[in-house]
């Protein structure tokens, strides 16, 4: 792969030291972490997994949102019909997953707020959610600043109102780690 838009683990580690919010929108694995790249020769890259051990510890990021399948420590399995449309859940009770390599990244970074998905989430749903979350966290026209928890609840409500597949998955978007603080500036960088 040439000129990849994915980061190497070194590039990602450097970026994380400069920002307080990380929104990851891509592929993840319960056992391997996040899909990134590694340079195999000058300008040539191939896919490579990035795990918690590849990143700096204890950055204390204000928010980490892993917009990837099974990015928490729990999971629900959904059932789909012959056309691949989700129609139900195998159980109303989540099951713990271990390992949970994507979630471990947020723990290692000491994220004050960590948002992820308690299930495999289809690409027809996930690309819309980061923008919704940022809109709900950013200063609103009414001047209200929201905690990450309130922003996640507002996103779930928007998903409900959008209906269809978004409504089906809304409850599986979860704030897995929270500190109830306000994020006053989404663009703020660490010192």
DOLUMMI-406365 format. One line per field, with one value per residue: residue number from 1; y, z, x of N, C-alpha, C in turn. Coordinates in steps of 0.1 Angstrom, whole numbers. Atoms other than C-alpha are relative to their C-alpha. Last residue first. Layout:
// DOLUMMI-406365
nr: [NUM | ...]
nc2: [Y | ...]
nc3: [Z | ...]
nc1: [X | ...]
cac2: [Y | ...]
cac3: [Z | ...]
cac1: [X | ...]
cc2: [Y | ...]
cc3: [Z | ...]
cc1: [X | ...]
END
This chain:
// DOLUMMI-406365
nr: [191 | 190 | 189 | 188 | 187 | 186 | 185 | 184 | 183 | 182 | 181 | 180 | 179 | 178 | 177 | 176 | 175 | 174 | 173 | 172 | 171 | 170 | 169 | 168 | 167 | 166 | 165 | 164 | 163 | 162 | 161 | 160 | 159 | 158 | 157 | 156 | 155 | 154 | 153 | 152 | 151 | 150 | 149 | 148 | 147 | 146 | 145 | 144 | 143 | 142 | 141 | 140 | 139 | 138 | 137 | 136 | 135 | 134 | 133 | 132 | 131 | 130 | 129 | 128 | 127 | 126 | 125 | 124 | 123 | 122 | 121 | 120 | 119 | 118 | 117 | 116 | 115 | 114 | 113 | 112 | 111 | 110 | 109 | 108 | 107 | 106 | 105 | 104 | 103 | 102 | 101 | 100 | 99 | 98 | 97 | 96 | 95 | 94 | 93 | 92 | 91 | 90 | 89 | 88 | 87 | 86 | 85 | 84 | 83 | 82 | 81 | 80 | 79 | 78 | 77 | 76 | 75 | 74 | 73 | 72 | 71 | 70 | 69 | 68 | 67 | 66 | 65 | 64 | 63 | 62 | 61 | 60 | 59 | 58 | 57 | 56 | 55 | 54 | 53 | 52 | 51 | 50 | 49 | 48 | 47 | 46 | 45 | 44 | 43 | 42 | 41 | 40 | 39 | 38 | 37 | 36 | 35 | 34 | 33 | 32 | 31 | 30 | 29 | 28 | 27 | 26 | 25 | 24 | 23 | 22 | 21 | 20 | 19 | 18 | 17 | 16 | 15 | 14 | 13 | 12 | 11 | 10 | 9 | 8 | 7 | 6 | 5 | 4 | 3 | 2 | 1]
nc2: [-8 | 2 | 9 | -3 | -1 | 13 | -3 | -14 | -2 | -7 | -13 | -11 | -8 | -14 | -7 | 11 | -7 | -1 | -10 | 7 | 4 | -12 | 1 | 14 | 2 | -9 | 7 | 11 | 12 | 3 | -8 | 5 | 13 | -3 | -5 | 11 | 7 | -8 | 2 | 14 | 0 | -7 | 9 | 10 | 10 | 13 | 9 | 11 | -2 | -4 | -14 | 1 | -10 | -13 | -5 | -1 | -11 | -13 | -1 | -2 | -13 | -10 | -3 | -12 | -12 | -6 | -8 | -8 | -12 | -1 | -11 | -2 | 10 | 13 | 8 | 10 | 4 | 10 | 4 | -4 | -9 | -6 | -14 | -3 | 2 | -11 | -12 | -1 | -6 | -14 | -8 | -11 | -14 | 0 | 5 | -6 | 10 | 1 | -2 | -14 | -1 | 14 | 4 | 3 | 1 | 4 | -11 | -5 | -12 | 4 | 8 | -7 | 10 | -2 | 5 | 6 | 1 | 8 | 13 | 0 | -8 | 6 | 12 | 12 | 2 | 10 | 7 | 9 | 9 | -4 | -7 | -7 | -13 | -11 | 2 | -5 | -14 | -8 | -1 | -9 | 4 | -8 | -3 | 5 | -1 | 11 | 3 | 12 | -3 | -14 | -5 | 12 | -2 | 0 | 4 | -11 | 3 | -8 | -14 | -7 | 6 | 3 | 15 | 5 | 14 | 10 | 4 | 10 | 7 | 9 | 7 | 5 | -2 | -14 | -8 | 1 | -8 | -14 | -3 | -1 | -13 | -12 | -1 | 10 | -4 | 5 | -10 | 3 | -13 | -12 | -12]
nc3: [-1 | -13 | 1 | -9 | 8 | 8 | 13 | 4 | 9 | 13 | 2 | -2 | -12 | 0 | -10 | -9 | -7 | -14 | -2 | -1 | -14 | -8 | -7 | -4 | -12 | -11 | -5 | 8 | 3 | 14 | 9 | -1 | 7 | 15 | 3 | 0 | 13 | 11 | -1 | 5 | 14 | 6 | -2 | 10 | -3 | -5 | 2 | -9 | -9 | -13 | 2 | 7 | -6 | 3 | -10 | -13 | 0 | 0 | -13 | -10 | 3 | -5 | -15 | -3 | 5 | -7 | -12 | 3 | 6 | 14 | 5 | 13 | 10 | -7 | 4 | 9 | 6 | 11 | 5 | -11 | 5 | -11 | 1 | 0 | -14 | -8 | 5 | -8 | -13 | 3 | 3 | 6 | -2 | -3 | 10 | 0 | -6 | 6 | -10 | -5 | -15 | -6 | -7 | -14 | -4 | -14 | -8 | -8 | 8 | 12 | 10 | 12 | 10 | 7 | 13 | 3 | 14 | 1 | -7 | -14 | -6 | -13 | -5 | 7 | 8 | 9 | 6 | 11 | 6 | -5 | 10 | -6 | 6 | -9 | -11 | -13 | -2 | 10 | -3 | -11 | -13 | -11 | -12 | -12 | -13 | -1 | -13 | 1 | 6 | 2 | 7 | 3 | 12 | -3 | 10 | 5 | 12 | 11 | -2 | 6 | -4 | -15 | -2 | -12 | -3 | 9 | 9 | 10 | 6 | 11 | 5 | -11 | 0 | 3 | -10 | -12 | 0 | 0 | -13 | -8 | 3 | -5 | -15 | -7 | -6 | -13 | -9 | -8 | -5 | 1 | 0]
nc1: [-12 | -8 | -12 | -10 | -13 | -3 | -5 | 2 | -11 | 4 | -5 | 10 | -4 | 5 | -8 | -5 | -11 | -1 | -10 | -13 | -3 | -2 | -13 | -3 | 9 | -6 | -12 | -6 | 7 | -3 | 8 | 14 | 1 | -1 | 14 | 9 | -2 | 6 | 14 | 3 | -2 | 12 | 12 | 0 | -9 | 5 | -10 | -2 | -11 | 5 | 6 | 13 | 8 | -5 | -10 | 6 | 10 | -7 | -5 | 11 | 4 | -10 | 1 | 8 | -6 | -12 | 3 | 12 | -5 | -1 | 8 | -5 | 3 | 2 | 11 | -3 | 13 | -2 | 13 | 9 | 10 | 6 | -2 | -15 | -4 | 5 | -8 | -13 | 3 | 3 | -12 | 7 | -6 | -14 | -9 | -14 | -9 | -13 | -10 | 1 | 3 | 1 | -12 | 2 | 14 | 2 | 6 | -10 | -5 | -7 | 8 | 4 | 5 | 12 | 0 | 13 | 5 | 12 | -3 | 0 | -10 | -4 | 7 | -3 | 11 | -4 | 12 | -4 | 9 | 13 | 8 | 11 | 1 | 4 | 9 | -4 | 4 | -7 | -14 | -2 | 6 | -5 | 8 | -6 | 8 | 9 | 6 | 9 | 13 | 3 | -11 | -9 | -7 | -14 | -10 | -8 | -7 | 5 | 0 | -12 | -12 | 0 | 1 | -6 | 1 | -7 | 11 | -5 | 11 | -3 | 12 | 7 | 14 | 2 | -7 | 7 | 12 | -4 | -5 | 12 | 7 | -9 | 2 | -9 | -12 | -1 | 5 | 11 | 6 | -8 | 9]
cac2: [210 | 189 | 203 | 219 | 214 | 200 | 230 | 230 | 192 | 191 | 166 | 137 | 113 | 85 | 51 | 27 | 54 | 31 | 29 | -4 | 13 | 31 | 0 | -7 | 31 | 36 | 6 | 21 | 53 | 87 | 97 | 68 | 77 | 113 | 100 | 79 | 109 | 129 | 101 | 101 | 139 | 137 | 111 | 132 | 161 | 188 | 225 | 245 | 278 | 275 | 275 | 245 | 246 | 213 | 181 | 173 | 183 | 162 | 131 | 135 | 138 | 107 | 88 | 90 | 66 | 39 | 32 | 18 | 5 | -21 | -23 | -55 | -51 | -32 | -1 | 25 | 57 | 63 | 93 | 101 | 81 | 66 | 59 | 23 | 20 | 35 | 10 | -19 | -12 | -20 | -52 | -68 | -102 | -113 | -104 | -100 | -111 | -86 | -95 | -90 | -121 | -133 | -98 | -89 | -80 | -67 | -66 | -91 | -98 | -133 | -118 | -107 | -117 | -96 | -106 | -84 | -76 | -63 | -50 | -22 | -17 | -45 | -31 | 3 | 39 | 40 | 72 | 85 | 116 | 139 | 121 | 111 | 103 | 74 | 51 | 58 | 35 | 2 | -17 | -9 | -26 | -15 | -41 | -39 | -34 | -29 | 2 | 11 | 47 | 35 | -1 | -21 | 9 | -3 | 3 | 6 | -18 | -13 | -39 | -75 | -98 | -80 | -66 | -31 | -14 | 23 | 56 | 65 | 97 | 109 | 140 | 156 | 162 | 165 | 133 | 113 | 125 | 111 | 77 | 76 | 84 | 57 | 31 | 38 | 59 | 51 | 74 | 52 | 67 | 34 | 0]
cac3: [272 | 260 | 231 | 232 | 201 | 218 | 243 | 274 | 278 | 308 | 336 | 345 | 349 | 326 | 314 | 294 | 277 | 255 | 220 | 221 | 230 | 196 | 175 | 163 | 161 | 137 | 116 | 110 | 129 | 126 | 158 | 177 | 164 | 175 | 210 | 212 | 202 | 230 | 255 | 243 | 248 | 283 | 292 | 276 | 298 | 280 | 275 | 271 | 252 | 236 | 202 | 214 | 224 | 210 | 228 | 209 | 176 | 183 | 191 | 160 | 138 | 154 | 149 | 111 | 100 | 124 | 111 | 75 | 84 | 106 | 143 | 160 | 195 | 228 | 209 | 224 | 244 | 269 | 292 | 315 | 292 | 311 | 279 | 289 | 297 | 263 | 245 | 266 | 251 | 216 | 229 | 246 | 255 | 269 | 263 | 289 | 278 | 274 | 286 | 263 | 244 | 208 | 196 | 169 | 133 | 118 | 80 | 62 | 34 | 49 | 82 | 109 | 145 | 168 | 194 | 224 | 237 | 268 | 275 | 250 | 214 | 199 | 164 | 158 | 167 | 195 | 212 | 235 | 255 | 280 | 274 | 306 | 288 | 311 | 289 | 255 | 227 | 213 | 245 | 239 | 206 | 170 | 143 | 109 | 74 | 48 | 36 | 8 | 6 | 13 | 24 | 48 | 65 | 90 | 90 | 113 | 123 | 159 | 187 | 180 | 201 | 202 | 167 | 153 | 120 | 115 | 130 | 160 | 178 | 201 | 223 | 244 | 217 | 214 | 231 | 210 | 178 | 186 | 196 | 163 | 142 | 160 | 157 | 120 | 109 | 84 | 54 | 34 | 8 | -10 | 0]
cac1: [17 | -12 | -32 | -67 | -87 | -118 | -118 | -138 | -142 | -165 | -158 | -180 | -151 | -162 | -149 | -172 | -193 | -213 | -226 | -245 | -278 | -280 | -275 | -311 | -319 | -289 | -301 | -336 | -344 | -328 | -347 | -332 | -297 | -302 | -313 | -281 | -261 | -277 | -269 | -233 | -231 | -246 | -219 | -192 | -202 | -220 | -214 | -245 | -242 | -276 | -260 | -239 | -202 | -188 | -196 | -229 | -214 | -183 | -205 | -226 | -194 | -180 | -213 | -219 | -191 | -203 | -238 | -236 | -201 | -218 | -210 | -197 | -208 | -204 | -191 | -167 | -165 | -137 | -136 | -106 | -84 | -55 | -36 | -32 | -70 | -79 | -55 | -69 | -103 | -89 | -72 | -102 | -89 | -112 | -148 | -175 | -210 | -238 | -273 | -302 | -292 | -289 | -298 | -323 | -330 | -298 | -300 | -277 | -302 | -307 | -316 | -292 | -287 | -266 | -240 | -236 | -201 | -184 | -149 | -152 | -142 | -162 | -162 | -146 | -153 | -128 | -136 | -109 | -116 | -98 | -65 | -47 | -15 | -8 | 12 | 27 | 15 | 29 | 20 | -17 | -18 | -12 | -17 | 1 | -11 | 16 | 35 | 58 | 72 | 108 | 105 | 84 | 67 | 42 | 5 | -25 | -53 | -62 | -59 | -48 | -71 | -104 | -97 | -101 | -108 | -113 | -125 | -103 | -113 | -86 | -90 | -63 | -37 | 1 | 13 | -12 | 3 | 37 | 23 | 3 | 34 | 54 | 25 | 24 | -6 | -33 | -37 | -14 | 9 | 14 | 0]
cc2: [-8 | 9 | -1 | -11 | 2 | 1 | -13 | 3 | 14 | 1 | 5 | 14 | 12 | 6 | 14 | 5 | -10 | 8 | 3 | 10 | -7 | -4 | 10 | 0 | -14 | -3 | 8 | -6 | -11 | -13 | -3 | 7 | -6 | -13 | 4 | 4 | -12 | -7 | 8 | -2 | -14 | 0 | 6 | -9 | -10 | -9 | -13 | -8 | -11 | 3 | 5 | 15 | 1 | 10 | 14 | 4 | 1 | 11 | 14 | 3 | 4 | 15 | 9 | 4 | 13 | 13 | 8 | 9 | 9 | 14 | 1 | 11 | 3 | -10 | -14 | -7 | -11 | -4 | -9 | -3 | 3 | 10 | 8 | 15 | 4 | -1 | 12 | 13 | 2 | 7 | 14 | 11 | 10 | -8 | 1 | -7 | 7 | -11 | 0 | 3 | 15 | 0 | -14 | -3 | -3 | -1 | -5 | 12 | 7 | 11 | -4 | -9 | 8 | -10 | 2 | -5 | -6 | -1 | -9 | -13 | 3 | 7 | -4 | -12 | -12 | -5 | -9 | -7 | -9 | -10 | 3 | 8 | 8 | 14 | 13 | -2 | 5 | 15 | 8 | 1 | 10 | -3 | 9 | 4 | -6 | 1 | -13 | -4 | -12 | 3 | 15 | 4 | -12 | 2 | 0 | -4 | 13 | -3 | 7 | 15 | 8 | -5 | -2 | -15 | -3 | -14 | -10 | -5 | -9 | -7 | -9 | -8 | -6 | 4 | 15 | 9 | 0 | 9 | 15 | 4 | 2 | 13 | 12 | 2 | -13 | 3 | -5 | 11 | -3 | 12 | 12]
cc3: [-3 | -1 | 14 | -1 | 9 | -7 | -7 | -13 | -6 | -8 | -14 | -2 | 3 | 13 | 0 | 11 | 11 | 5 | 15 | 0 | 2 | 15 | 11 | 9 | 6 | 13 | 11 | 8 | -7 | -4 | -15 | -10 | 1 | -8 | -15 | -4 | -1 | -13 | -11 | 1 | -6 | -15 | -6 | 2 | -11 | 5 | 7 | -4 | 10 | 11 | 13 | -1 | -9 | 7 | -2 | 11 | 14 | 0 | 2 | 14 | 10 | -2 | 5 | 15 | 4 | -6 | 5 | 12 | -5 | -5 | -15 | -6 | -12 | -10 | 7 | -3 | -10 | -6 | -12 | -5 | 11 | -4 | 11 | 0 | 1 | 15 | 9 | -4 | 8 | 13 | -4 | -3 | -7 | -10 | 6 | -10 | 0 | 6 | -8 | 10 | 3 | 14 | 6 | 7 | 15 | 4 | 15 | 9 | 8 | -9 | -12 | -9 | -12 | -10 | -7 | -14 | 0 | -14 | 1 | 6 | 15 | 7 | 13 | 7 | -9 | -8 | -11 | -4 | -10 | -6 | 5 | -10 | 6 | -5 | 6 | 11 | 14 | 2 | -10 | 3 | 10 | 12 | 10 | 12 | 11 | 13 | -1 | 14 | -1 | -8 | -3 | -9 | -3 | -13 | 5 | -12 | -5 | -12 | -13 | 2 | -5 | 4 | 15 | 2 | 13 | 5 | -9 | -8 | -11 | -5 | -12 | -3 | 13 | 1 | -2 | 11 | 13 | 0 | 1 | 15 | 10 | -3 | 5 | 15 | 4 | 6 | 15 | 9 | 9 | 7 | 0]
cc1: [12 | 12 | 6 | 11 | 12 | 13 | 4 | 5 | -2 | 13 | -5 | 5 | -9 | 5 | -5 | 9 | 5 | 12 | 0 | 11 | 14 | 5 | 2 | 13 | 4 | -8 | 6 | 12 | 8 | -6 | 3 | -8 | -14 | -1 | 0 | -14 | -9 | 2 | -7 | -15 | -4 | 1 | -13 | -12 | 0 | 12 | -4 | 12 | 3 | 10 | -6 | -5 | -13 | -10 | 3 | 10 | -7 | -10 | 7 | 6 | -12 | -4 | 11 | 2 | -7 | 5 | 12 | -4 | -11 | 5 | 2 | -10 | 7 | -4 | 0 | -14 | 4 | -13 | 3 | -15 | -10 | -11 | -6 | 2 | 15 | 4 | -5 | 8 | 12 | -3 | -3 | 10 | -9 | 7 | 14 | 9 | 14 | 9 | 14 | 10 | -1 | -3 | -1 | 14 | -2 | -15 | -1 | -4 | 11 | 6 | 8 | -8 | -4 | -3 | -14 | 2 | -14 | -4 | -12 | 3 | -1 | 12 | 5 | -7 | 3 | -12 | 5 | -13 | 7 | -10 | -14 | -8 | -11 | -1 | -5 | -10 | 6 | -2 | 8 | 15 | 4 | -8 | 7 | -9 | 8 | -8 | -8 | -4 | -9 | -13 | -3 | 11 | 9 | 7 | 14 | 9 | 7 | 9 | -5 | 0 | 12 | 14 | 1 | -2 | 7 | -3 | 6 | -12 | 6 | -12 | 5 | -12 | -7 | -15 | -4 | 6 | -7 | -12 | 4 | 5 | -12 | -7 | 9 | -2 | 8 | 14 | 0 | -5 | -12 | -7 | 9]
END
